[in-house]
C-alpha cells in the first residue's frame, strides 16, 4: 500500500465501526474506556508482540512500547511481526506500524533502547496497566519493571508460555510483590532465580502435568546455559494462549493454593491472581 492509499484508508476509518464487533463482550462504556486507556508493553517478541496487537484489536488507544531488538529468521516460527520484509528491522518499528494499521488514531510512545533504570519512569508515565513481554530469562529487568509498577500504583501482568499452554499472573498494587511471590533475592544465582520464576508460574498442585514439571526442573539448567548463548525451543501455538488469557471474573477462584515452598504461601497477604490454561 502506497502513501496515497494509506491516506485514503485513514479517511474512511471510524473507531466506533472498527471495534463494533466487540459489543456483546464489552459495553459501549467499556469500549470508550479502552479507547482512552494506556497500556505499557515491555518486550515485543513472541509474547509481547502478540499481546500488543491483541490489545490494539480490543481498541486500546494509547501505548508505551519498549524493545531494543531486531527481527531475525529464528523469530519466524512464533513472532507475529517476523516476515521476510521485517528481517533486520527494529521490532518496535514494525509493531508500531502494525498497531497504527489497526487503529490509525492510536497514540504510541516508543523506547527503542528497551526498559532501563534510566527510562522506566517515563515508560510507565500515564500507564493504567503494564504488560511484561520481556524475555523469560530477563529476570532482573522483570524485577525492575514490577517493582516500579508497585511503587507507582500500576497493575502489572505477566503471561508465560509453558508447554502447550500459558499461565497469567496479575499483580495488584499494594498486594504481594513480584519479588516476594517468587522469593527472589539479589544474592541468588541466575539459575536459581530462573528456577523460582518458572516454579511460581506453574506451582504444584495447580499444575500436575509431568511435561510442565519437567520444564520447571529443566529451567535450572537453562539458566546456567543461557550465559553460553543457549536458545531454548519456542513455538507459536502457545502464544495465542498468552494473549487470550484474561483475569478471573468476580466470584471465580483466583488465589493460588499453598505450596510446599515458602514463597508460595503468604499468611495475611493477598497473593497475585493466577490463571492457568492448557491447550491440550
N, C-alpha and C positions, 0 to 999 in steps of 0.2 A: 504494500500500500504506500503510495507516494504522499507527500505533504498535503497536496490539494485534496486528495481523497480522505486523508485523516481529518482535515478541517471540515469537510462536508459531513463526515460521520459524527463529529462533535456537535455540529449544528442541530442534528436530529436527536441528540442524546437528551433523555429526560430521566432523572434519578428515580422518580416515582414509578415510571414504566419499567425501568431496568430491573427493579427489585420487587415488582408487584407480586411475583410468584412466591415471595417469602411470606405473604399474608396467609394466615392459617396456622403457620408455625409461629409467626410473630404478629402482633397487633400493629396498627399504624403508629401508635405511640412508641412501641418498641423500636420500630424501624426508624423513626425520627431520632430516637436516642442514639442508635447506631450511626446514623448519618453524621452526628456531631461528636461521636466517641473517638478517643485517641488511643491507639494500641502501639506499644513499643515492642518490636520483634528483634531479638538479638540472635544473629546467625540465620543465614538464608540458604542452607543446604537442603538435604532430603526432607528434614522435618520442618525447619523454619520457613523455607521457601513455600512448601505446600500449605503451611498454616497461614502465611501472609496472603496467599492467593485465595484461600478459602474464606478468610475474613473479608477480603475485598469483595467477594461474591455475596457475602452476607450484607454488604452495604456499609462497612466501616468507612468513615470519611477522612480519618487522619491517621498517619503512620509515622513512626520513627523506625528506620531500618539501619541495621549495622552488620557489616560483614566485610572483611578485608580480602577475601579470596576471589580467584577467577575460576571459571568453568573449565573442566578438563574432560577428556574422553572417559575417564574412570567414573564420572558422575552420571553417565547416560542411563544406567540401569535403574535410577531411582529419583533423580532430581528434576523437577518439572521444568526448570529453566535451561536445562542442559540439552543443546541441539548442536548440529554441525555449524550453525550460524553464530552460536554463542561461545564456542571454544575460544579461550583466551580473553574473553570479555569479563569485566567485573560482575560478580553475581548481583551486587547491589544495583547496578545499572540495568541489568536485564529484568530483575524482579520489579524494579520501579516502573519500567516501561510496560510490563505485563499488568501491573495494578492500574496504571493510567489507561490502558487499553480496555479495562473492565469498567473503570469509573474515572472519566476524564476530570471530574471535579475534585478528586482526592487530593488532600494536602499531604505531602511526603517530605520528611526531613531525612537526609542520608548521612551516614557516618562510615565512609569507606575505609577508615582505619580500624573498624571494629569497635567493640566496647572496651574502654580502658579506664583506669582510675581518673585520668585527666578529663574525659568527656562524659562520664557516667551521669553526672547531674544534668547536663544538657540533654543527653539522650532520653532521660526519664521525665524531663520537664513537660508538664501538661498531660502526661500519660494517665489514663484511667486503669489500664491493665498492662502488665509486662509479660511477654511470652518468651520462654527460654528455648531457642532453637540452636544453641551452641553445641559444638562437638561433644560427644559423650565423654571424652577424656579431658575436656577443658574444665576440670573441677574448680580450679582457682577462679576462673572467670565467672563460673556459675555462682560460687560463694559470694563474690563481689557484687554481682547483679542482685541476688536475693537479699543480701544484707542492706544494700542501698534502697531496695523496694520497701523493706520493713521499716527503715528509718523515715522514709518519705510517705508511708501510709498507702502504698500501692499494692494491689492484689497482684500476685505473681504465679504463673503456671509453668509446669514442666511436663512434657509428654515424651516418653521414650519408647521406641520400637523394641520389643523383646520377643524373640522367636517369631511367631506368626500373629502377634497382637501388639498391644500397647498398654502402658499404664499412664494415667494422668494424675498429677498431684497439684492441688490448689492451696497456696499458702496465703492465709489471711493476715493482714497487718495486725500486730499486737498479739497474735497467737504464737504457737510454737514455730521457731525459726527453722530455716533450711539447715543450718549447721547443727542445731540441737536435734532435729529429727534424724538426720543421717549420722549424728555423732562425729562430726568432722572437726579435727583439731589441727593447728598449724604444725605440730611436731610429727604428724603421721606421714608415712611414705606415700608416694603416688599410687602404688599398687594397693595399699590398704584403703586409701580414700576411694579409689575406683571400686573396690570390693564393697565397701559400705554403701556407696551410692547405688550400685546395682542391687544389693540386698534390700535396700529400702524401697526401691521401685517395685520389687516383687517379693514382699515378705511372706513367710510361712505364718499361719496355714492358709493365707489367702490364695497363694499360688502353689498348687501341689503337682503341677505338670513337671515331669522329670526333665523335659527339654529346657524349661526355664531354670530349674535348679542347676543344671549342668552349665548353662550360660553364666549364671551368677558366679559359680565357682571358677569358671574359665576367666572371668574378668580380672581376677587376681594376677593371672599370667599375662593377660593383655596389657595391664597397666605397666608391667615390667618390660614387655616387648615394645611398648609404644615409643620408648626412647630410641629404639633401633628402626624407626620408620615402619613399624608393623602396620598393615592395613587389614582391618577386620572385615569379614564378609558382610555386605549390606544389600538389601533388596527393596524394591519399591512397594510391594504389596502390603507391607506393614505401615507405610507412610500414611495412606488414607485413614487407617485406624487412629493415628496420632491426630490428624487434623479433624477427624469426625467425632472424637470424644468430647463430651460436654460435662459440665458439673452436674451432680445429682440434684433432682428436683426436691422440693420441700416434702418431707416425710420419708424420703428414701434413706436407707442406711448409708453413712459416709465415713464413720470413724474406722480407723484401722484396728484390727484385732491385736491384742497384746502378743508380742513375740517373746522368744526366749532371750533375745539380745536386749540390753538395757536401752538402746536408742530407739526401740520400737514401743516402749511404754513410757508414759508421762503422767503420773498421778497429779491431778489438779490442773493440768494444762490441756488445752484443746489441741488435738492433732490435726495435721493438714488433711483435707478431703482427698480420698483416693478412689479412682475408678479404674478397674482392670477389664480389658476386653480382649478375647482371643478369637481370631477369625476362623479357627478350625473347630 
